[in-house]
């Protein structure tokens, strides 16, 4: 029962809807050390500063998309587990997300929290 055994994993939540960000964050703080970003630029700063174990990002944000963030990370050979969430269940978006080795989940899916916990294991 050493301290490092119970250290929480770092989870980065990227979401420009502050209400939804706070909601997700407050629920996930029980299981993770949660870091919050309200857009792609802020997310990249956090990823550059701390080791992140998993990323959960919204698709549509003011300064870009979660898919652009995912592609940028993969291009830089950063293979952090990634979950892309969106309000739309767009088949092309789902396929593209999966092609980049990430998981897609609709924001309204009752499994969203479980899926986030799953990728961050």
N, C-alpha and C positions, 0 to 999 in steps of 0.2 A: 504493500500500500504506500509506495513512495509517491511523492508529490507529482513527478512527471507522468506517472501512470494515469493520473486523473486529469491531466491537462486537457482542456477542451480544444477541439480542432477549430481552426480559423475558417469561418464561412463568410464570403463576401456577397452581400445582397446589393444588386444594382437595380434601382427602381426610381423613376422620377415622380411618381405619385407618392408624396410624403406620407399620406394617411396609410396607404397600403404598405409602404416601407416600414412604418412604425408598427403596424399590426403584425406583419410577418416577423420582424425583428423581435418583438416582445415575446412571441410564441417560441421562436427558435433559440432565444437566449438561455433556455433551460438546458439545451443540449450542446450549444456551440458558443464560441467566442465570436460574436457577430460584428462584422464591419459593414458600414453602410456607405453607399455611393449613390448619388442622384443622377448619374449619367456616365457615359463612356470615358470622358476625360478624367473624371474623379476616380473611376474604377481603375484606370491604368496607373494613376499615381499610387493608389493603395497597393496594387499588384507589384509595382516596382519597389515599394517600401517594406512590405512584410510577406512572409511565406503564407500563401493562402492555400488551404486544403481543398476547397470547393467553391464554385461560383454559381450563383443563381441570379440570372439577369432577365429583366423585362425585355421585350423585343423593341417596341417603339418608345424612344425617348427623345428629349428635345435636342440633344447633341449627337444623335446617331442611333444605331440599332444594336441590340444585343448580339445579332448575327455578325455585325461588323466587328464587335469586340471579340467574339469567338474566333472569327477568321484571322484577326490580327494576332491573337495569342497563338493559334495553331501555326501561323506563318513564322512566328518567333520560336517555334518548338516548345511552347509552354502547353503541356498536356493536362493541365489541371481539370479534374472532373467539372463538367459544366452543365447546368440545366437552363434552358431557354424557356421562358414562359410568355404567353401572349393571350390576349383576349380572343383571338381568332384561332380556329383549328384549321389553318391553311395547309393543305396537303404538301404543296411545294416547299413551304417553310419547314414543315416537319421533316421532309426528305433531306433538304439541305442541311438542317441541324444535325441529323443523324449521320450524314456523309462526313461531317466534320468531327465525328466521334463524341457528340453531345446528346443529351436527352431533351426532348421537347415535352412540355406539359401545358395544358390550357389553364389559365388563371382560375377558371371557375370549376376546375376538376376537383372533386372531393379528395382525390389522392395527392394533391399538390404537396402538402407538408410531408407525407410519407416519401414521395419521390425525391424531395430535397434531402431528407435524412438519408435516403438510400445512396445518393451519389456522394455524400460526404463521409460515408463510413470509412 
